[in-house]
Amino acid sequence: MPAPVGRPRLRRARRALLLVPALVAAALIAGCFQIIGQTTVQEGDIGDVIVSTDMCLTNGTAGCEAGLSETLKDGDLQYLIGYLVPTWAGEAASITWNGDAGDQVLERNVAYESILQGFAPAPLGTRWVGYASGRRSPPPVGTDQRMRATIRVGVPNDSAPTSLSLGAVTGWRVIRDAQGNKPALTIDRAFNCNESTDGTPTTVCILSGTPQGQPTTPGQTPVFDDIPLSTLVLGAAPAASARAGTTTTIKFPQQSNWSGSGNDTIAMKATTTVPGAKLEAPPAIILGASQLPAEVRVRIPLATDTGDYTVTLATANGLRTSTANLRVTGIRTLIGPQIAAQVKTMKQSVAQLKKYLADTDMDEIRRGNVYDLPIALPGAGTVTGTWKGSTKKGGKKVLLGKDTRTLRAQGTAALHLVTSAAARKVLHSGRSLTGKLTLRFVPKGKKKAETASLSIKLS
């Protein structure tokens, strides 16, 4: 079995959990909606990062943060949460939100993202993704609500970043119907980060947490994590071509990085659309150990038809995959089109075999001590191939190889010519062998045999 790709060291069975503690923020304004913790988990060791942001909305209570005494007034709320992510990261179209006030889905909000970009411009190589809730009731005065937002941050499969820098911020807006001389504050109104009524804020674009460690207002503390990543990239292997009955090697480029925590060994599997093909592939890739290609050897059966096939290398968890194209030229094509229908005698079969061998390196059809010879038969019956010959030195006649096949129908098949011990001894000594291969065919239900022969030389 092939060895894993990478450094030869012990496998680690720990789960790839990256638990990153978050900083806690506070803001002394009317009602506090703040981030109180954040954790991340990398899916399948090399996949997307699942970020869980824990928050608390307090309404005149010290339950979330000591020292808060103002109350939240004037209607319902729209929760806001923004994430600062690398430009390479794939972002979710929506995020899940659950907690004391029930579960819901927060949708992407381009307007809020624009506000975040203007209020706290994303540094080079990063961008904002923002989400907004529907209309939600605030907690009763003197209580608090705890909640968690979960976002999937996509890790690219065509590059190998070593870390994910992630910033998180929260905000809120008051949503209310018209109240006396107070105008309605609709959920579809434009964002105004300085919006207030009678000195009480009704929109807070960034309340808890700021990116890159730079507070936007006094007293704020950033929530910003630099999360180590384990990554694996499987590149595209060049298209390959091979003949039926041969072995070909597909080289898949790969690049990886290990975070230093969790599993460093990723199990691999290989598949192919070539019927009956045997595959040899690395059982695993050790992250960060080697950038050499991962090689998959494909043993193509002699009976494979001419056609286009694929070979796929993938992680066992299915998170990374790469597929190469493989063009196979079958023996029916090599020894002539529609050969099974054309061959009526053993002489015709031998003539086609001779033509095939003239264009074939014998090493291509050799499997250890066996040579696979494609033959076409005029019908069902038994065929025996006997190869006898002599060496250049001494001229002694020896049995070089033999095989017998019983075939059920007309067509093209493989004769497995097994070399004898005497033949192998001669070949191992560096001498050449010349012998006559005689094919003897007895049609089904008959006793009379038909024979034909040709000369084969090995060196």
Summary of the structure (lengths in Angstrom):
residues: 459
radius of gyration: 36.1
end to end distance: 30.7
largest distance: 119.4
contacts: 1514
relative contact order: 0.12
helix: 10%
strand: 47%
